[in-house]
Every structure is written in C-alpha cells, then in structure tokens.
Amino acid sequence: MQKPQRHIFVCNSFRLSGEPQGVCNRKSAADLLRYVENEIADRGLDAMVSSTGCLKACDRGPVMVIYPEAYWYGGLTEERVDEILDALEEGESVDECLLR
C-alpha cells in the first residue's frame, strides 16, 4: 500500500454509539466531507480524507485537521475549504482559520 502525502480528517461528531451528533454534524459536516473529497480528486492532490468522531473543538465547528502539517481548521464552509486547499497546494496555511 502506498501511503498518501496527506491525511485530512473532517469531524462529523460521531459518538461511540455510531450516531452522528454534535455541532459539526448539525453544521452539515457530512456535506462538507463530500465536498472535500471531491475537491481533493478534482485537484489531483495526494491525500486521503476520513470522517472522524468528535474532535472536541465543538465551539469552532465544523473542524478539519490536515496531517502531516498538523493544521487544525475551524468554522469551515465550502469557500473556506477552497481557500485552505489553495494554500495547501502552495505549501502554506490559512492563518485566520487555524485553531489556536
């Protein structure tokens, strides 16, 4: 198996029971996950996208984490995802979206 250059995690607020709950899910994280996957494919980025359980940053949701850079982004929209992926392609981050 060839490992991707990056792994992108999108919080979907799943709990142990498997039920989607929480802020990220209520803010359409499932739709955002599909959007990120499509953008990754359209851009030809070497990245894997995964949905996660709660990332414990509910007040800043929806949340996305990009590794190996360890960028934690919050307050995501499709427009913000576009900005973040544009910056990622340039080897940069979008500082105003980073969780600190």
N, C-alpha and C positions, 0 to 999 in steps of 0.2 A: 504494500500500500504506500502510495506516495502522499506525504503529508502536505497540506496546503500551506501557503506562505502566511496566511492569517486565519484566525477563527473569530467570528463575530457572534456574540451572544445577544439575543433580544429577550428581555424579561417579558414573560407572559403571565406572571403571577400564579403559576400552578402551585397548589398545595399538595401535601402528601397524599390526600385522597384522590388526586388527579383532577380535581375540579378547578377550572380557571376562576380566580377571584382576584380581588385587589385592584389597586389603582391602574397599573399598566394594562391589565386586561380590559378594564372599563374604558380606558382611553384608546381602545382599538389596537392594542399591541399585535393581535393576530393578523390584522390587515397590514400593519407595519412590517411584520416579519415577511409576509409575501412580497411586499414592495422591496425590501432589502434584498431578498433572494433574486428577484427579477433584475434589479439594478446591478448586482454582482455579475450575473450572467451576461447582461447587455454590455457591461463594461469590460468583460473578459478578465475580471480580477481573479487571482488565485486565492480564493477564500472559501471557507465553509461557514454556513450560517446555522445556528442552533437556537431553538426556543428554550428558555430556562424557567425554573421555578422562581420564586421571589428573590430578588437581589438586594432587598432591604434598603432600597432608596425610594420608597413609595412617594414621598413628598416631591420627588423630582421626575416622576414617571411620565411617559414611558422611558425606559432606560435601555441603553445598548453598550456593550463592552467589546472592545477590539483588542485581541492579542496577536502578536507578542508585544505590541506597543503599550498595553495596559491603559488604554484610553477608556474612561467611563464617561458616557454622554447621557444627558437627561433632557427632559422636555421635548422629546422628539416629535417631529412631523415629517411628512414626506419631503418637504422643502429643506428641512434641517438635515435629513439623511443625504440628500443630494449634495449639500454643502460639505458634509463630513466625508463622503466618498470622493468628491472632487479634491479635497485637501489630502486625503489618504493617498490618492494617485500621485500627488506632488510630494509625498513624504512629510506632510505637515498635519497639524491638528487644527480644530476649530475651537479656540480657547474659550469663547463665550458660551459654549455648550458643555464644556468639561465640568464634571462634578469634582468639587474640591472639598 
